[in-house]
Amino acid sequence: MESVENANNVCHDCGRQIIINGQEIDNGVFLVYDNAGEKINILKCNDCYAKNQALTNFQDCEVYSRVVGYIRPVQQWHKGKRQEYSEREEFVVARPEDPCC
């Protein structure tokens, strides 16, 4: 069994302080998730656990986009290209069966 002592003492979802006395958790739940063989230890406060028992937002999502002909991770772009990416607008092309105007 995993140890509560090795976990961060804040709620994963809301950041509220979790009170731990030895192996006892006063205001939360200790959860262990398996991510492709890697064990992830998470504490959730009772309120957040009651709302959603699932683990969300536990790893960053790498976004790829095209810049100057190459598809590359946005995180590797320089500051100017990242700013340009954040200002991009997505346009929806009307379908032929949609009436015009």
N, C-alpha and C positions, 0 to 999 in steps of 0.2 A: 504493500500500500504506500502511496505517495505521502510525503510529509507536508503538513501545513506550514511548518516553519520556513520552508524554502520558497514560499509564495510571497508575492508583493502584497502588502497589507491594505490595498485599496480595491474598490469594486472596479472590475474591468469595464463596465458600461458607463457608470456615472461618476466614478472617481471618489466616492464616499469612503471614508476611513472604515476599515473592518477591524473589529476588536478580537484579538486572539489571545487566549489564556492557555499556554501549553499546547495541547492538542485540541482544545475546545474553541469553537468559533461562536461568539456571542450574537452577532447580528448579520450572519451571512452563510454562504454555502461554498465549500471547496470542491472544484470540479477538475477532472483530469480528462483531457481530450487527446486522441491519437491522430496525429497529422502525418500520414505516410511513415509511421514508425517513430516519429519524434513525439515525445510526451509534452503536452502543454498544460501547465498548472495555472488555473484561473480561480480567482475569488470573485463572487458576486454577492452584493447585499441582498437581503431577503426581498426587498421591493422589486429590484431588477430581475431577480430569479422568478418571482411570481409573474412578471410581465412577459418574460421571454427566457426559456431555459436553454436555448441554443446559443452557441458561441458565434459571434459575428465580429467582423473587423479585426481579425487576429493577425493578418499579414497584409502587407502592401500589395496592391495590384499594379503590375507593370503595364503601362500603356504604350503601344506602338503607334506611330503615325508616319506618314510620308513627308519628307522634307528634301527638296532638291533632288528628287529621283530615287532616294533611298528610304527604305522602311527601317526605322531605328527607334529604340526606346526613347520616349520623350525626356526621361530623367537624364539622359546623356547629352541632350542639346545644351547649347550655351544660352545665356540669359535672354538674348534678343529673340532667338527662335522660340523659347518657351513662352515669352510674352506674346509673340505673334500667334502661337497655338492657343493661348488662353483667350485671345480676342476673335478667334475664328467664329463665324456664324454658320450654322448648318441650314441648308436650304432644302426644302421638300419640293420635288418636281411633281407637278400635277399629272395624274394618270390621264390617258387619252379619253377614258369614258367620263371623266369629271367635266361638268360644264365650265366653260370659260366665263370669267367675270362674275 
